[in-house]
Amino acid sequence: MTKPTPIRPQGAVATDAAAILSDLRELISSARRRVATVANSEQTLLYWRLGKRIATENLTEGRAEYGKRILATLSQELVAEFGEGFSLRNLYRAAQFCQAFPDEQIVSTLSAQLGWSHFVEILPIKAPLARDFYAEMCRVERWPVRILRQKIAGMLYERTALSKNTESVIKNELKKLRNGQMTPDMVFRDPYLLDFLGLQGAFSEKDVENAILREMERFLLELGGGFSFVARQKRMSIGKDDFYLDLLFYHRFLRRLVAIELKLESFQPAHIGQMEFYLRWLDKHERAAGEESPIGLILCAGADAEQVELLQLDGKSIHVAEYLTELPPLELMRSRLHLAIELAREQAARRCGDAS
């Protein structure tokens, strides 16, 4: 004798249908995202391969007007058959793309995160190492095109500690990044652009701190990917006294705590002793198993590069940087940053000469 089929309540059927519909929607959405990712990657690789073919025929450089006429004719044919994505301008970009990023394997890896629109923003950058930097950071931090554009306009490369090294050191650091290793030189900037805090006139360290907390999302964007906020005014009880660290963050790529102290005045060598004190306490009481030792950032209204260099802070895991509450004219900032980079490289070369 067969058992009767149990009667399910009508409400249960409706609930099951809603759950199934939700699952089906997620499956479709996930598949579409994967298809879009693959399509973007293939489009990027297509432009690279088009550029390589064009470069092989030397149509954009050595054959002058004759080459340009051929390329214009090819573009007209391709546009008629495949659309505006193969305009003369894009074919020139494709050739430029292949020349700027000659390693197809690297392009293939980058294209998993960067679309053609990302590379269009990067290609006008003249310095090869800066192009590589923006491409790798964009891959690691998964910037949309809008954020990439902001980072380039804000001269992020020039403001990283990385840019102040020699070409061989920069290449080695970029190689590490491609292999999944991020170092403090990739993370820390100088100066930091905090114009979004809206600070005007006379203000206190507490005002800066409050403004940062109010604009935490934008502050984290300026700090860079990987930072997570941990605490403000972190209390440290040592002996009979209490001490307070302005801001404490954690960086998941560096796998270490990052202590930040805010100073309204210009950098003073005495600030180093205070930061060392805080870092030792954090290392003893807050460092978790598997983490690297904490690292410190002193954000000042100004800093004398010669004083900072003399203190040899690399071994102390302490970085000193200025913060700007108002953006100076772009040309002034550019010249100032290039001067700082050249000075840092000269000092590094002198140290190498003394060591030998």
C-alpha angles and dihedrals in degrees: 000000000000119000116243116253108257114249111239120212113254092236091057091055090052091048092050091048091052091050092048091048090051091051093048092050091052092049091051094045092048091049091050091050091052091048090050091049092050091045092052091048092049092047091053093048090046092057090048092052092046088051092050091052092048091046090050089060090045091228097151102043126020102027094059117189094000092055092046091053091051092049092048090052092048090050092052091053094047094046091051091052105032108017142252094314087085098054120145090258092054092047089054088049090050091055090047089048093055092048094047093047105029096167109087092194092058090047090050091053093046093047090066086074106014123068127202089267090061092054091047087062094046100045097074090061106106101202110081094210091051090052090051091047095053092045094051095043090048089053095047097042095034096227118189114230091262092058092044089054090051092049092052093046089049090054093238094169093054090048096053121095086235093069092060092064131087121275092254092052092048091051090050092050091050089050089054090050091053088053092053099262120126121190131196090255088066093048109044125074137196118227109020115211108226098162089124090070090078094223114165136169118354115354137164133230087256089056090053092048093048091048091051091051090048091051097034095140093055092041090054089049090054092046090052139238121319098040120125123185114241110168148336122224090008106206118230116186109202118171109314095337136078122217128191128213112208099224135359124197137171124222112208097197094049089038093219143104117259118210117201125196120189120214125186092196129064118278117287124192088234088068088071094062091052092050092047088053091053094045093052091052092048091047091053101040110021108030110109127213112281095021126120118241115282120269129210136221121194110199110200138176088240141354134202106227093209092054092048093047092050091057092060093216099177091086091049095054090235127130126195121204140164123236125213119210090185125038114240119218110293095242091051091051092046094052091044093051094047090050091051091049093051091047092050092049092048090051091049091050091051091051090051090049092050091048092054 
